Amino acid sequence: MIKDEIKGQISKFSDELWQIAHEIHSFRELKFEEYRSSKLLSEWLAQQGFVVDVGAAGLDTSFVARKVHGENGPTVAILAEYDALPEIGHACGHNLIATMAVGAGVALSEWLNQSCHAGQVMVVGSPGEEGGGGKIPLLEQGIFDTADIAIMLHPAARDEVNPKYLAREGLDFDFYGVPAHAASAPQRGVNALDAVVTFYQMINSLRQRLEPSDRIHGIITHGGDAPNVIPEHTTARILVRSEGADRVSDLLSWVVKAADAAASGIGCTFKWKRFVPFYKNVKNNAGLVSLAEEAFSAFGREPTKVPQAHGSTDMGNISHKIPSLHANIGLGEGLVGHTHEFCAAADSVHGRRVMEDGAGILAMIGVRYCTDVAQQSLVGNSR
């Protein structure tokens, strides 16, 4: 069976992979600073016979590793992420995403070699997913132009082959007033803190108008400098998400109108700017979802039939260009991403099982795609 052959391949280097996952977890490197993580992964792939290019698309911590088998075979791109979150570390499990990807790449390559099937395996190290959008310059500069499919797995509470990942935009708002002594002459000031607080409250008032997949959330990032000075400058950071770009645009217009109303009502001025790249919603390819269901089942996992809405990812941008799959693999029922509990689970015995199963599932999807012309046609027709 394909599954048994793949599991046999992965078992040969599972200890090495887990050591890499553990080290990446301990590094806690933030977006675009993943120098040690990128080095570990790219050097290990080179040791397995991959040709590795580091620094693709001008990103120091990116890499593209390739291995070709035969001629005119399809190209499977498997994506790795390895950046951590500020303060909380690998609470999104990117240490597992990275090792699942490189493990799958090697296992798929070995299977193609031993079975004499044609195909190219491409493992792409994409930095800065946590707000930096590292996949976007890789996409724009042609790294995926030769890829037939792009696949990856993300740890989550449950197994999901077709989860909803939302489009996302992020804006910074600045409010400007007039300073004054808060005790002796408050009437001479124009309070920018009142403006930003009113703005935040107005956003909360929009919630009754939101659809189930809409999200508007944010923080006040600066509220003033001293309690005895009427604040002249305050700031807020807002994220807006929904199922598609058009809906995100509508929601953004509401948020900007709220900022304008809050500023006008207090007597302030305001301005806004984007602080993160735009992440498109993920469009999971129907043919790849079918292959994923088969692979999950082979590894004893039964994905939920009721997928929920999650956050956002730059994998969405890739999914609008080439047939893609961004599925979730269960790390533990009830776990919530971006928490201390999720961070601990990503470096636990359960994390190791997710890494091994995930590498096998990705490799199996790659095998089925490379060896089944009918599946290639199905995937291609459902872009």
Residue pairs with C-beta under 8 A, 6 or more apart in sequence:
1 298
2 111
2 298
2 364
2 367
2 368
3 298
3 299
3 360
3 364
5 111
5 114
6 107
6 108
6 111
6 360
6 363
6 364
6 367
7 356
7 360
9 106
9 107
9 110
9 111
9 363
10 17
10 103
10 107
10 356
10 359
10 360
10 363
13 48
13 103
13 106
14 103
14 352
14 356
16 44
17 99
17 102
17 103
17 355
17 356
17 359
18 99
18 352
18 355
20 40
20 41
20 44
20 98
20 99
20 102
21 95
21 96
21 98
21 99
21 347
21 351
21 352
21 355
22 95
22 347
23 36
23 40
24 36
24 37
24 40
24 41
24 82
24 90
24 94
24 95
24 98
24 99
25 89
25 90
25 95
25 346
25 347
27 34
27 36
27 37
27 84
28 84
28 89
28 90
29 35
29 36
29 37
29 82
29 83
29 84
30 83
30 84
30 85
30 86
30 130
31 83
31 127
31 128
31 129
31 130
31 131
31 132
31 134
32 59
32 60
32 61
32 83
32 127
32 128
32 132
32 134
33 61
33 83
34 61
34 82
34 83
34 127
34 128
35 60
35 61
37 61
37 82
37 83
37 95
37 98
38 54
38 61
38 62
38 63
38 82
38 125
38 127
41 63
41 80
41 82
41 98
41 99
41 102
41 125
42 52
42 54
42 63
42 65
42 125
43 52
44 102
45 52
45 63
45 65
45 102
45 105
45 106
45 123
46 52
46 65
48 106
48 109
49 67
49 109
50 65
50 66
50 67
50 105
50 106
50 109
50 121
50 123
51 65
51 66
51 67
52 63
52 64
52 65
52 66
53 63
53 64
53 65
54 62
54 63
55 62
55 63
56 62
56 63
56 64
56 124
56 138
56 141
56 143
57 137
57 138
57 140
57 141
57 143
58 137
58 141
59 127
59 128
59 134
59 137
59 138
61 125
61 127
61 128
62 124
62 125
62 126
62 127
62 134
62 138
63 123
63 124
63 125
64 122
64 123
64 124
64 125
64 143
65 102
65 105
65 122
65 123
65 124
65 125
66 120
66 121
66 122
66 123
67 105
67 109
67 120
67 121
68 120
69 109
69 112
69 113
69 117
69 118
69 119
69 120
69 121
70 112
70 116
70 117
70 118
70 119
71 118
72 118
73 112
73 117
73 118
73 119
73 120
73 370
74 119
74 120
74 148
74 149
74 369
74 370
74 376
75 119
75 120
75 121
75 122
75 146
75 147
75 148
75 149
76 108
76 119
76 120
76 121
76 122
76 147
76 148
76 149
76 151
76 366
76 369
76 370
77 122
77 123
77 124
77 144
77 147
77 149
77 150
77 151
78 101
78 104
78 105
78 108
78 121
78 122
78 123
78 124
78 150
78 151
78 152
78 362
78 366
79 97
79 101
79 123
79 124
79 126
79 135
79 150
79 151
79 152
79 315
79 318
80 97
80 98
80 100
80 101
80 102
80 123
80 124
80 125
80 126
80 152
81 94
81 97
81 98
81 126
81 127
81 129
81 152
82 94
82 95
82 97
82 98
82 125
82 127
83 94
83 127
83 128
83 129
83 130
83 132
83 134
84 90
84 91
84 92
84 94
84 130
85 91
85 92
85 130
85 338
88 338
88 339
88 340
88 343
89 343
90 343
90 346
90 347
91 337
91 338
91 339
91 340
91 342
91 343
91 346
92 130
92 154
92 155
92 337
92 338
92 342
93 154
93 155
93 331
93 337
93 342
93 345
93 346
93 351
93 354
94 129
94 130
95 346
95 347
95 351
96 155
96 331
96 346
96 351
96 354
96 355
96 358
97 152
97 153
97 154
97 155
98 125
99 355
99 359
100 152
100 153
100 329
100 354
100 355
100 358
100 359
100 362
101 123
101 152
101 359
101 362
102 123
103 355
103 356
103 359
103 363
104 358
104 359
104 360
104 361
104 362
104 363
104 366
105 121
105 122
105 123
105 363
107 359
107 360
107 363
108 119
108 121
108 362
108 363
108 366
108 367
108 370
109 121
111 117
111 363
111 367
112 118
112 119
112 121
112 367
112 370
115 371
117 370
117 371
118 370
119 366
119 370
120 146
121 366
122 146
122 147
124 138
124 143
124 144
124 150
126 134
126 135
126 138
126 314
127 134
128 134
129 135
129 313
129 314
129 315
131 170
131 276
132 276
132 277
133 276
133 277
133 279
133 314
133 317
134 314
135 314
135 315
135 317
135 318
136 277
136 314
136 317
138 144
139 317
139 318
139 321
144 150
144 318
144 321
144 322
147 322
148 322
148 323
148 369
148 376
148 379
148 380
149 285
149 288
149 322
149 323
149 324
149 325
149 369
149 379
150 315
150 318
150 319
150 322
150 323
150 324
150 325
151 288
151 324
151 325
151 326
151 362
151 365
151 366
152 315
152 325
152 326
152 327
152 362
153 326
153 327
153 328
153 329
153 358
153 361
153 362
154 313
154 326
154 327
154 328
154 329
155 328
155 329
155 330
155 331
155 342
155 345
155 346
155 351
155 354
155 358
156 163
156 310
156 328
156 329
156 330
156 331
156 335
156 337
157 330
157 331
157 332
157 333
157 334
157 335
157 336
158 303
158 304
158 328
158 330
158 333
159 296
159 301
159 302
159 303
159 304
159 328
159 329
159 330
160 303
160 304
160 307
160 308
160 327
160 328
161 284
161 289
161 292
161 293
161 296
161 303
161 325
161 327
162 284
162 289
162 307
162 327
163 282
163 284
163 307
163 308
163 309
163 310
163 326
163 327
163 328
164 213
164 243
164 281
164 282
164 307
164 308
164 309
164 310
165 281
165 282
165 310
165 311
165 312
165 313
165 315
165 316
165 326
166 213
166 215
166 241
166 242
166 243
166 281
166 309
166 310
166 311
166 312
167 241
167 242
167 243
167 244
167 245
167 247
167 248
167 278
167 279
167 280
167 281
167 312
167 316
168 239
168 240
168 241
168 248
168 276
168 278
168 279
168 311
168 312
169 239
169 240
169 241
169 248
169 252
169 274
169 276
169 278
170 237
170 238
170 239
170 240
170 274
170 275
170 276
171 237
171 238
171 240
171 252
171 255
171 256
171 272
171 273
171 274
171 275
172 221
172 235
172 236
172 237
172 238
172 272
172 273
172 274
172 275
173 196
173 199
173 235
173 236
173 237
173 238
173 259
173 270
173 271
173 272
174 233
174 234
174 235
174 270
174 271
174 272
175 192
175 195
175 196
175 199
175 233
175 234
175 235
175 236
175 259
175 262
175 263
175 268
175 269
175 270
176 192
176 232
176 233
176 268
176 269
176 270
177 189
177 190
177 191
177 192
177 195
177 230
177 231
177 232
177 233
177 266
177 267
177 268
178 188
178 189
178 190
178 230
178 232
179 189
179 229
179 230
179 231
179 232
180 186
180 187
180 188
180 189
180 229
180 230
181 228
181 229
181 230
182 189
182 227
182 228
182 229
182 230
183 228
186 230
189 230
189 232
190 230
190 232
190 266
190 267
190 268
191 230
191 231
191 266
191 268
192 224
192 231
192 232
192 233
192 234
192 266
192 268
193 223
193 224
193 231
193 234
194 266
195 234
195 262
195 263
195 265
195 266
195 268
195 270
196 220
196 223
196 234
196 235
196 236
196 262
197 220
198 262
198 265
198 266
199 236
199 258
199 259
199 262
199 263
200 218
200 220
200 236
202 258
202 261
202 262
203 216
203 218
203 238
203 255
203 258
206 216
206 254
206 255
206 258
207 216
209 254
210 216
210 251
211 242
211 247
212 309
213 241
213 242
213 243
213 309
214 241
214 242
214 247
214 251
215 239
215 240
215 241
215 242
216 238
216 239
216 240
216 241
216 251
216 255
217 238
217 239
218 236
218 237
218 238
218 239
219 236
219 237
220 234
220 235
220 236
221 235
221 236
221 237
222 233
222 234
222 235
223 231
223 234
224 231
224 234
225 231
237 275
238 255
240 248
240 251
240 252
240 255
241 248
241 311
241 312
242 248
242 251
242 281
243 281
243 309
244 281
245 278
245 280
245 281
256 272
259 270
259 272
260 270
262 268
262 270
263 269
263 270
277 314
279 312
279 313
279 314
279 316
279 317
280 316
280 317
280 319
280 320
281 312
281 316
282 313
282 315
282 316
282 319
282 324
282 326
283 316
283 319
283 320
283 324
284 319
284 324
284 325
284 326
284 327
285 319
285 323
285 324
285 325
285 379
285 382
285 383
286 378
286 382
287 323
287 375
287 378
287 379
287 380
287 381
287 382
288 323
288 324
288 325
288 365
288 369
288 379
289 325
289 327
290 378
291 325
291 365
291 368
291 369
291 375
292 303
292 325
292 327
292 361
292 365
293 303
294 364
294 368
295 360
295 361
295 362
295 364
295 365
295 368
296 302
296 303
296 327
296 361
298 361
298 364
299 357
299 360
299 361
299 364
301 329
301 330
301 357
301 361
303 327
310 328
310 337
311 337
313 326
315 324
315 326
316 326
318 324
319 326
322 383
323 379
323 380
323 382
323 383
325 365
329 354
329 357
329 358
329 361
330 354
331 342
331 345
331 346
331 350
331 351
331 354
332 345
332 350
335 341
335 342
335 345
336 342
345 351
368 375
369 375
369 376
369 379
